[in-house]
Amino acid sequence: MKLPRVTAVVAAAVLAPAVLFPSSAVAADTPQPAGVAGPDTAEASQPGGAPAPRTAAPEGGVTQEELDRAEIERILADEDSGISVREEAQKALDVGTAEALRHYLAEGLENARYIDDRVKVFQALAVGGPAVKRAAVAAVTANTHEALIAFLKEGQFTARAEDDRNEIERILADPQTSGRLRVAAQKALDAGTTTALRHFIEVELAEVRAGDDRVEVTQILAKGGPAVQKAAREAINGTYADIVKFLKEGQFAARAEDDHAEIERIVADPQTGPHTRSAARKALDRDAAGLRSFLESELAAVRMSDHRVRVSQIAESGGPAVRQAALAALEGSDQAVLGFLEYGWDAARAKDEAAAKAGGQPTAQPSAQPTEQAPAASPAPQDTATPGPTAPAGQVVQAAVGSTGSGTGTRYAPTTRATTTGTVAARPGQLAATGAEGLGTEAGVAAAAVAAGAALVVVSRRRRPTGN
């Protein structure tokens, strides 16, 4: 009875592998139904694009930790990865545990990408035009990652094209826009594509403006003073940055230097009138804007003041024709005053000299400034002088005080005064004494003052409206 029992056990042991192993092989070779992943099949999608955990092969292979580490290192090497993505990835690698690596790929990566995309939208908001700003604000206000991604992928470019078009239209409407820039802008606007508009704004606009700036420096060089010309040449021979700096700063500093030198020349010019010289000296203490204001606005006014003083002096000392022409100029415009000094004085003086010669009256230095003689018998000043052996008494020959500025072409020569022995030249800047021989210096000065006052009264009466 015992033998059969042993035989049965041995038989069972022999048959067991045949029953078990074939079933395992069949199970391994049997294909899985479609859509069902086996324990080691492809990974599932995870948030942020992270791969699903994969179980290591039973008989040795790559572990899930090694796969996660390799993925994080790839993210770090990607140039498109943002700052937050890189920082969080490096932190996970520094911790180094399988849990830290898996947590970063499962959750941390998506959060870091959201932060980086939000930063990019704010950057576009800071530098964009009106349309870009509106689109960026809308994306941030939505407070979803999808809205941020939509703006970064499409929205910002559509809005930028709108801003580019508006900017080109503004350039075309600007009257200061050069012809070359206007042609290039219109060409981009006519093309109408996003690429054409952006290319003009980013490339052509700078190129055309660089050419225009160089032309502007050349124009400034042609009409500037010594300091401006020197600075302009240095800019042209330098880089485009040098040209921009000259146009923004350098030309004004150089012009101030030229203006200061010009005002110093006016002060030193012996032909400059007293009012002009005084004002110029005060202007030397001003800043660059003050120097320019004096030369462009104030200089003409103070020069005209000196011109009018000079014409009034000529009216006092001239003959009938000179007096008439001088008073007419004083009652007229500034151009009339300038015209008298330029050519009217010479013409009127020629008339007086011709009249004197026709009457047989000797003249004193006819080619120079006309003089008038006052006999002792006539103490009162006269409005007009009658040609003859003597001139009306009490009239004064005013000495020249010098030109009131360059460009008039007038000749201001020292005047003369009459004496019993002949004509004696008076010193520049003095009034010539009049009267009979034997008057003392004090009396002569007094007579000259009285006569000068009377002449000014004549001028004042001539300018006074009728009825006063």
Secondary structure, DSSP 8 states (H G I E B T S, - for coil): -HHHHHHHHHHHHHHHHHHHHHHHHHHHHS---TT---TTS---B-GGG-B------TTS---HHHHHHHHHHHHHH-TT--HHHHHHHHHHHHH--HHHHHHIIIIIHHHHHHHHHHHHHHHHHHHS-HHHHHHHHHHHHHT-HHHHHHIIIIIHHHHHHHHHHHHHHHHHH-TT--HHHHHHHHHHHHH--HHHHHHIIIIIHHHHHHHHHHHHHHHHHHH--HHHHHHHHHHHTS-HHHHHHIIIIIHHHHHHHHHHHHHHHHHH-TT--HHHHHHHHHHTTS-HHHHHHIIIIIHHHHHHHHHHHHHHHHHHHS-HHHHHHHHHHHHS-HHHHHHIIIIIHHHHHHHHHHHHHHTT---SSTTSS------TT--S--SS---SSS--TT---B-----SSTTS-------EEEETTEEEE--TTSB---SSTT--HHHHHHHHHHHHHHHHHHHHHHHS-TT-
